[in-house]
Amino acid sequence: MAIPHGARETIARAASELATVAPFSELSPVDRARLAAALEEVSFEAGEVIFAQGTRADALYILREGLVERQANGVRLDVLQPPAVFGDLALLRDEVRATTLLAVSPCVVWRLPGERFTRLLSRTPGIATFFAADVGSRLALRQVEVAELSQEFQGMAEHLYSGLSESEQHVLERVALLPRLDERVLRMLLLGGSAPAVPASLPLADILLDGRSDAQAYPPAFRRFLLSRTAERLGPQGLANARRELAAVARNAGAYELAVQVLLEGDLVAEAVELADREVELLRRANRLSQARRLVELLPLTALGEHPHLQQLSSTPAVERAPLAPRRWQVGRRPAAILMGAALLVVAWLLPPPEGLPDRGWHALGTLLASLPLFAVEALPDGIVALLLAAAWVVGGVTAPRIALGGFATSNWVLVVSTLAVGAAIASSGLLYRMALWVVANSRGGYAGQVTGLGVSGMLVGPAAPNATSRVALVAPAVTELLDALGYTPGSPAGVGLAMAVLIGFGQVVALFLTSSTTSVLVYAVLPEATRASVSWGGWFVRALPTHVLLFVALAAFILWRYRPRGTGVTRSRNSLELQRALLGPPSRHEVIAMVMTALVLLGFSTQPLHHVDPAWIGVIALGVLAGTGVLAANGLSTVNWSFALLSGILTSMSDVFADTQLDKWLAGVATQTVGGLASSPVAFVAALTLLCFALSLVMRWQAAAPLLTISLAPVGLTAGIDPWVIGLIALMACNGFFLPYQSTTYLALYHGTNGRLFTHEQARPMAVAYGVVTLLALCASVPLWRVFGLIP
């Protein structure tokens, strides 16, 4: 449905206004579009309260139209005009509102929920700096105003004070020592207890005392003025003596709590404790325990150490140093994994090798097994574990350095690094966010169209941004805001379904194209040379397409069956999405370059059989262009996942290490004896291998499990006439499950990238089970097609 012309003008005006409001004007168009998804437009009539003093701070407000008055305790402070941002101070301090905001005229505001504001601050340091500077400026201005008011009040107080007689001045000074004006004490101070209408008979009572309050006292500022005068006239010792005398008067008048407070304000703590101790005993005898308890609670806890009977009365236990519990040595997951790996390495070096396996092959296998606990719990970064693996091979005499590190000298490793860097540059340009907005805004067919659009767009963008985890991490914030814009509540079935569609399209489909993921590139790199020579970029796509069509259609149908909203559509979604697209504006120079380079890279990959240029060098050329045009910033290489790059280099070397140590032949023999019988039945072989991948993925991340299985089982496939590419595809698809949250980095990227707001692990579990079942069925159903392609006998 097209946007009416009037609505389009309104959207354009709103986008223009938001782009000029500080500090949001400092945001990039992509970040402003993300922000707009969370804004709610609210209207107020004149006299309506936008938020009240003392209420919880739950949102930031941006004034679009009208006038707003700020009040504190019923006193008007100022009037705000558009564009104005207010409500930020209480959010920053996580406190209740200090002022009331009242609409002076009919007004329109944008409301940004507090949670979204907090996320904006954490993600955009420049915004946080702006608000910190703005708050600092306001506080500095208020300090100047307070100083000016204090100076004016000091002059008025001096004028009032100097107009009194000396005896009246002394009375005021003495009374100022009281935290509150107690009639019993004042009667004893004034005329020996016979003064009527106390405290109205005090000097300046008609001017300074607030008759609306039951607990009367002089204004704090005037009391501070009187205390400073008393200190100047009496000196420190004289002031302390005056407090002691006044405390005695209060005690005699029966105002025990007031007497203790007078002493405590003068730091006469020991005397306050002594006075309270005497009175508590009398109150206990009179069975007035509640009054005795209130008296003790006035005393600081640190002063009750030598008075255990007072501690017993206090409702708050005294602070005591708890005895240190004996420390128990506990082994965490990381140390346990390191210890287990070290133990396996020692055992492998001490035990004799199995029959038919040379010592070097046994040691190569032992070091690999020792690395599995470290990979399983991520005890160390994957790249560090991979380098340690190579170090063990070289230092242990398993193989030569040129073989252990040979993977880094291959074009396959260059392809991994270049695709990582190119993908990071394209992702940072904002192209993915624009594409996601366009897909959802132009989807037809309601919820089914949105699910299909997000899933298909994720699969198609894979070759341009081959790091699946990074793809999902980048799109995750957009998913949150897209759901807000579409009106789907986080945690609702519809919201969970769209999140799962994004996970499948952007994260789980990792083998449709050769460059759909860096792991698929790595699996390609470890395939036998003859297999690699027979598979081009386009050939990979043709072979993998039928399986992925089955996978996606079945998973999309499951999402629609399980998560489809059970109600009418949302009416506000299209305008909200159009506002975001208006804020994005036309594609930036970096986005245009990223789009052109994406198309050229895909064209270069798909036409390799014609020009015979290795995809690695196409990626390097694209990387050079992106760096030269500024799309890849000077520090852009710091965003590359170098840990994965190091892992890929060592894994690429692993097939040569296995061949050099004859481990590959021994593994092929073991695998043939174990599952070789299944090779005669391709469907059974595919099913068994898929289930093996499911099991291995429980203890090893798929980025390492898929290439390891490919290396180990490729010889088995060749023996049975099964193309190793089939084994690689099965490993890529089946090792990427998320039955448990820790298994999949793409799943974790979506979950944590949305701060766990969109779905719970329990809500995603049906989708995880469906992914496993559908993957198994799709792979088994692909056997006839692979037979047509000549990949299996």
N, C-alpha and C positions, 0 to 999 in steps of 0.2 A: 504494500500500500504506500503510495507516494505521500510525502510530507506536504501539507498545504503551504501555499506561498507565505501567508501570514505567520504560520508557525515557524517556517524556515527563517524569516526575518527576526523573529523573537529569539530563536536559537543563536543566530549570528550575533545579535546584540548581547546576549548573555555571555557568549564566548569572548567577545571583545571586552566586556566589563571585567570578567574574571582575569583576563590577561593583563589588566592594568592595576589590579589590587596587589599592593605589597603585603607580604613577601612573595606571593604566588606568581608575580610577574617575573621573578628570578628563575622559576622552574622551566625546564625544557617543555616543548609542546607535548611530548609523550607523558611526562609526569603531570602536567596540568590536566590532560585527558583522563588519566587515572584518578586524579583528585575529583574531577567533575562527577565521576560515577557515584561517589559517596555523598555528594551534596543533595540536601533536601530543601526545596524552596517552601518557605512558610510565610504566611501573611498574618499581620496583626492589625487590629483596629486601634484607633486613638484611645489611650487609657488602659490598654491591655498590658499585663506584665509579661515580659519575655522570659525573664528568670528572676527569682526573688532572693534577697539576701538570706544567707543561712541554709540554702538548699544545696544539694549535691551537684557538683560540676559534672555535666555529662556531655557537653558539646561546645564547639567553637562557632561563633556567629560572624557572618559577613553581611553588612548592611548594604542593600541594593537601592532601596527607595525609602523616602520618609525621614523623620527625625526621631531620635531615641534619647531619652533622658537617663542619666546615671544618678542614683540616689544612694545615700548611706545613712541609716537610722532616720529616714524620712527627710533628710536634708539634700537638696539638689546640689550635685557636684559639677556637672557639665552636661552639655547637649552634643550628641554625636551626629555627624552628617555623612552621607555616602561619599566615597567608599570608606568604610570604617570596619575594623576587625576588633571584636570584643569577646570577652569570656575566656581569654587565654590564660590569665594569671592563675585562676583557681585550678585549671587543668594542669598547668606546669607544676604547681605546688601540691596537687592532689589534695585540695582542701575544699571546704564549702565556699559558696559565693560570699564575697565580702561586700557586694553592692547589689542593688536592685536595678534592673533595666526596664524602663517603662516606655511604651510607644507614645510619643507626643502627638504624632499624626499617623494616619494609615501608613504602614510601612511593610516592606518585603525584605526578608532576610534569607540568606543561605545558611543552612545548619549543617555543620560537619561533626558527626559523632566523635566523642572523645577517644574511643579506641582507634578510629581512623586517623585522628590528629596525632596520637602517640606514635602510630606506625609511620606517619609522614615525617615526624621529627627524627626517628631512628634511622630512616632510610635516606633522608636529605639533610646532611649536616648544615648546609647553608640556611635552611629554614630555621633550624634550631638556634643557630647563631643570631639570626635576625630577631627572633622572639626574645632571646636572652638579652640582646642589646636594647631592644625596645622596652623590656621590663626594667632594665637598669636605668634607662633614660627617664622612665616614668617615676621610678623610685627616687632618682636624683632630684627631679623636679619637685616631688612631694617633700623631700627633705628641705629643699629651699623654702617651700611654702610653710612647712612646719616651723622652720627657724624664724621666718618672718612673723608668723603668728605668735610664736613663743616670745619674741622680742616685744611685740605689741602687748601681749598679756602681761609680761614682766613690768612694762610701764604702767599698765592699769592697776596691777596689784600693788605696785609701789605707791601709786597715787592713793589707793584706798587705805593702804597700811599706814602711810604717813599722816593721814587725816584722823587717826585714832590717838587717844591718850596713851601714855606709856603703860599704864596699868592694863588697858584694853589690849595693847600689843602683847604684853606678857601672857595674858589669858589666852589669846589666840595661839601664841607659840606653844603654850603648854598643851592646849587642846589638840594641836596639830600632831602631837605624838601619839594620839589615839588612831588606830586604823579605821575605826568607825565610832560614831558619836552615840554613846550609851547614856541614857538618862540617869541611871543610878550613879555613874561616875561623875557626870556633869553636876549633879546636885551637890555632891560632896566638894567639888572644886569651886562651885559658885555659892558663896554665902553659907557655907557649912551645911548644905543640903536643904535649905529653905527656899531656894529660888523657884518660883513657879514658871510654867511654860518653858521648860527646858526641852530642847536646845534653842527654842526661839529667842531666848534672852541673850544668846551669845552675840558678840560684836559681829556686824555685817551679816547676821543670819537672814535678814530680809532680802539681801542681795545675792548671796552665794549659795544658800541651802536650797535644795530641790525638795519642795514639799510633796511632790508626787511619789517619792520613794519612802518605804517604811524604814529601810536601813540608811539613815541619813549620814552624810559625810561631806566634808568640804571637797570641791573639785580637786582631782589629783594634782593638776598643775599648780593650784593655789596652795595646796598642802606642801608640795615640794618647795615652793617659795618660802613658806613659813618655816619649814625644817632647816633650810639653808640659813635663814636669819637666826634661828635658835642656835645653830652650830657656830655661827660667827660670834654671837654674843657670849655663849657659855664655854666654848671650846670642847674638845673631845671628852675630857673627864667630866666637865660640868654637864654635858649632854647625857652621858651615861648615868650620872647621879639623878638627873631629872627623870630619866626613864625608870630608875629604881623607885623613886618616890611615887611616880604615877602608877606603877605596877602595884605598889602597896595600897594606894587609894582604891584601885580597881578591885584588888583582892578583898579589902574590907567592905567594899560595896557589893560583894558577891559575884562580880564579873570575873570569874577565874580564867576563862578562856581569853578574855581581853587582856588580862594582866600578863599571861604567858606570851601573847602576841606582841605586846609592847616591848618585852625583854628580847624576844627573838629578833625583832626588827633592828634592835641595837646590837646584835651579835653577842648578847649576853646569854649564851646557850646554857652554860652550866647553872646559872642562877634560875633560868626558866625551868630546867629539869628539876632543880631542888624545890622550887615553888610548886610545880606540878606534883612532885612526889608527896609533899605534905598534904596537898589538897585531895589527891587521889585516895590516900588512906582514909581521910575524913569522909569522902563520898562513898567509899566502899562500906564503911561502918554504917552509913545512913542508907545503904542499899540503893544507891543512885549510880548503878554501874554504867548505864548508857552515857551519863554526863561525864563520868570518870574516863570512859573510853574515848569520847570526843576530845577530852583534854590531852590525853596521851597521843592521839593521832596528830596533834599540832606539832609535836616534837620531831626533830629529824631522827631517822632510824639510827644513824651513826652515833647518836648521843645516848642510846639506850643499852650500850654494851655492858655497862656495870649495873644495870637496873633490870634484872631478869623479871621481877614482878611487874614492871611496866611493860616489858615485851609481851608478857602473857595477855595483857589487856589490848594491845595494839592488834588491829585486824590485819595489818600487813606484817609478815614475819621479818625480823631483823635480818640484815644481810650478813650471812656467814660464809666463810670460805669452805666450800664443800670438799671433803677429802677426795683426792685424786684416785679415781678407779684404776685398778691395775690394767695397763694397756695390753690389749690382745693383738697379736700379730695376725692381720688378715691379708690374704692374697686376693687381689682384685683380678678382673678378667684379663687385663693386659699383662701383668706379671705372670699369671698362670699360663697364658698362651706362650710367652717367651720361654718360660721354664720347660713347658711341654715340648716346644720346638727344639730347645737345646738338648733335652733328654733323647728325643728321637734321633737327632744328629749323632750323638755319642753312640747310641745303640747301633745305628746303621754302620758306623765305622768299626765297631768292635765285632759285630756278628759276621759270620761268613756269608757270602752271597748265595742266593738260590741256585739250584742246578741249571746250568746253561747260560748263566749271566756272569760276565766278567766282573772283576773287582771294580773297575772304573764305572761300569754301568750300574752296579749296585750302589756305589757311593753317589752317583748322579741321582738315582731314584730316592736314596735316603735323604739327600738334601732337599729334594722336591717335597717329600712327605713331611719333613721338618718345617717347611714353610707354610704348610696348610693351616696349622693353628693360628699363625700370625695373620694370614689372609682372612680366616673365618671371623675373627673378632676385631679386625683392624687394629691389632696391637701396635703396628707401625704403619706409616703411609705405604701404599702398595709399591711405589717406586723404590723406597728404601729397602723393602723386603726383596724386591727383584735384584737390586745391586748386591745385597748380602748373599743372595743365591749365586750370583756370578762369582763373587769373591770366594765362596766356599768351593766352587768348581775349580777355580784357578789355584788358590792356595793349597787345596787338597789334592792337586795333581790329577783331577778328573779330566780336564781338557785344557787346551792352550788358550791364552787370552784372546787371540784373534778369532777363535771359534765361539768362546763364551760371550764376546761382545760383537760378534759379526753382524748381528741384527741391526746395529746402529749404522752400518755401512751399506744398507740396502735402500733401494728406492721406496720400498714398502714403509719403512720407518719415516722417511721424508713425507710420504703421503699422510701418515697419521698426524705428524706435527703440523703440516700445512692445513689439513682439514680442521684440526683443532683451532688454529689461529684464524683461519677464514671464518669459521663458524662463530667464534667469539666476536669478530669485527661486525659481521652481519647482525648478530643479536644485539650488540650495543647500539646499532644505528636506529633502533626503534621500528624496524621493518616488520618484525614479528607481531608487535602489538597492533600496528595499523592493520595488518592482515587479519588478525583475530577479530578486530572490530568490524572490518568489512564483511567477513564471513558471517558473523552473527547478525549484523544489520541487514544483510541481503539474503538471509536464509528464508526459504519458503517451506511451507508445510508444518509450521508450528514447531512443537518440541522435537518431533522426528527430524525436521530439517536442521534444527540447531545441533542435535547430536551428530547427524551425518556430516554437516558442514565442518564442525570442529574436528571430528575424527579424520576426515579426508584431508583437510588443510594441514593437520599435523603430520600425516604420512607424506604429503607432497613437499613439505618444507624440510623434511629430513635430510635430503642430499645437500641442501644449502647450509644447514646447521647440524653437522653430524654428531655432535656430542649430545646424546639423548638426555642425560641428566641436566646439562646446561639449558637445553631447550625447555624442559619442564620448569626448571628454576626461574627462567625468564618469564614464561607465560603464567606461572602460578599467581603473581599479584594481579595480572590482568583477569584471571579467572574469577577472583574474588569480586572485582569491580564489575565485571560483566554480569555476574549473577545479581549483584545489587541493582545494576541498571535494568536487568530483565525482570526484577521484582521477585526473584526466588529467594526464600529465606535460607540462610546457612543452616545446614543440617536437615533441610527438607528433602523428601525423595527426589524432587526435580533438581534441586541443587546438587545432590550427591551424584545423580545420573550425569549431569553435564560435566562435573569434575572427573567422573570415570571415563567419559568420552575423550576428554583432554588427555587423561593418563594413557589411554589406549593409543590414540592417534599420535601424540607427541612423544610418548615414553616407551610404550611396549612394542610398537611396530618398529623393529630395529634391523630388519633384514630384507625389506622390500627392495631397496636399492643397495648397491655395493657400498655406497657412502651414507646409508641411512643412520649409521652409528660408527663411531671409531672402533668399536669392538668388531663389527662386521668387516671393517678394513683389516683389522688384526687377524681375524680368522682367515680372510683371503690370503694374508701374508704367510700364514703357516701351512697353507695347503701345499701339496706336492707341486713341483714346478710344472709338470705336464698339465695338471688340473688348472693351475693359474693361467697357463697359456691358452686354454680352451674357453676361458670365461672372460668376456669383456664386460664393460659396465652395462651396456644394453642387454647382453646375454644373461647376466645375473638377474636383471629386472624381469625378463621374459620367463625365466625358469621359476622365479619366486612369486610372480603375480598370482597364479591360480590359488596357491596355498593361502596367500594373504587376503585374497578376496573372500575365501571361505571363512577365514578367521575373523575378518572385520564384519562381514554381514551377520554372522552368528552372534558376535559380541554386541553389535548395535541392536540386534533384535532382543537380546537379553536385557540390555539397558532400558529399552522401551517397555518391555514387559515388567521389569522389576521396579523402575524408578519413574515412570511417566507420571506427570502431575494429574491428580484426580479432580480437576476443576477447570474453570474457564481461564483463558489467557490473561496476561497482564497488559493493561492498556498504556502504562506510562513508559514502557521499555523503549519504544522507538524514538521518542523525543529525547530521552536520556542518552541513548546511543548517538543520536545525531549531534547532541551538544558535545560529546567527546570527540566526534569526528571533526566538528567545527573547530574545536580547540587545537586539534592536531594540525589543521591547516593543510596546505598543499605539501606533498613530499619534500623533505629537505634535500639539500645537495648530497648529503651522505646517504640518505635512503635511496635516491636515484642511482647513485654509483653502486650501492649494494645490490639493488635490483638488477642492474645491467650485468654486474659481475656474476651474480647468481645464475642468470640465464646463460652467460658465456661459459661458466664452469660446467654447468650441466650439459651444454652443447658439446664442449670439449670432451667430457667423459663419454657421452653417448656415441660420438663419432670417432672413437679411438681406432676402430678397425680401418678407418680411411687414412688417418694421418699418422698412426703408429707412434704417437707421442705418449709416453708413460703418464698415467694420471697424476703421479707425484709431481712432475714438472709443470703440469697444468695448474695444480694447486699452488706451487711456488710462484708462478707468474701472477696468479690472482692475488696472492698474498703481497707481492711487490706492488701491484697496482693499488690495492687497498691501503697499504702503508704510505705510498707516495701521494695519494689523494687525501690523506688525513682521516679516512674512515677507521683505519686501525691507528689509534693514538700512539705517541712515542712510547708510552708505557703499556701498550696493548698486549705485548707478549707476556706481561706479568699475569694476565687473566687466563693464560693457557694452562690447562691441567698437566703440568710437567710430571707429576707423579705418575699419571697414566701413560705419558709419553715414555718415561723410563721403563715402566712395566712392559709396554709394547715392544721396546727394543730388546729386552731380555727374552720375552716370549718368542719373538721372531727368531732369536738365536737358538731357541730350545730344540727345534727340529734338527739342526746341525749337531748340537751337543748329543742328542739321542742317537743320531747316526754314527757319530765319532766313537761313542762308547758302546755301540751295538745294543743299546737299551731299546731302540725302536723294534728290532727284530724279536727280542724277548717279549716285549709287551704285546706285539702282534700275535705271538704264539699263545700267550696266556689268554688274550681276548678271544682268539679263535677257539680255544678249548672251552671257554666259558660261554660265549654267545655265538660261536661260529655256527652251531647247528641251526640257529635262527636265521642265518643269512640265506638259507634256501627258501625261507618264507619271508619275503620283504616286508609284508605288513607286520608280522610278529617282530621282525628285527627293528622296524621303526618304532613300534609300540614299546619294546623293551628299552631301546635307547632313550626314548622320551622319558620313561619312568626313571631311568638312571640319571638323566639330567635333573629331573625334579628332586631326586634324593641328594645329588651333589650340590644343588643350589641352596640346600638347607645349611650347608657348612662352608660354602665358598661363594663369594660374589660372582655374578655372571660374567663380569668383565675378564676374570681369570679362568673361570670354569669352562666357558665356551671354547677358547683356544686350546686349553689343556686337553679337553676331550677330543677335539679335532686332531691334535697331534697324536694322541694315543690310539685312536680308533681308525684313523685314515688308512693305515696298512691293512687292518681287518677288512675294511670296505673294498680295497683294491683286490684282496685275495678272493672275496666273494663276488667280484664284478660290480660292486656298488661304487658309484662315483664319490670321491671324498667330499665333493661339494654338497651332496645330500647330507652327509654327517655334519658338516659345518652349519648348514641351515637348521637342522634339527637342534644342534647345540645352541645356536643363537636364540631360537624361539623358545625352547623348553627350559633353558637355564635362566630365563628372565622372568620367572614367576615371582609373585609377591604373596605367597600363602601366609608368611609371617612378615611383619613390617620391616624387620632389619634386612630381609633378603634383597630388596630392590632399592637402588639409589634413586631411580626415577620416582618410585612411589614415595620415598621419604622426601624428595625434593618438592613434590606437590603438597604433601601433608604439612611439612614445616614451612614451605613457601606461602601457605595460606594461614599459618599460625594455628593449624588444627581447627579452624572455624568452619570449614565447609563440610567435613565429614569426620566420623570417628572410625577407628580401626574395625569396630564391629559392623558398621554400616558398609565398609568396603570389602568385608570378608566374602560375601556372596559373589562379588565381582571377581575376587581372587580365585575362588573355586571354579567359577565359570571360565576364567582364562585358562586354567589348567586343563579342564575337560575339553574345551573347544580346541585348544592347541593340539591335544592328543588326537582328537577326531579329525582335525584339518590335516595334520601330517599323515595320518593313516589313509585318509581319503585322497591324498595327493599321489599315492603310489602308482595308480594307473597312468596319471599324467606324466610322471617321471619315467615310466616305462616307455611312453610314446617318445619322450625326449632322448631316450637311450641312456638314461642315467642309472637304471637298475635293470637286472636281467629279467 
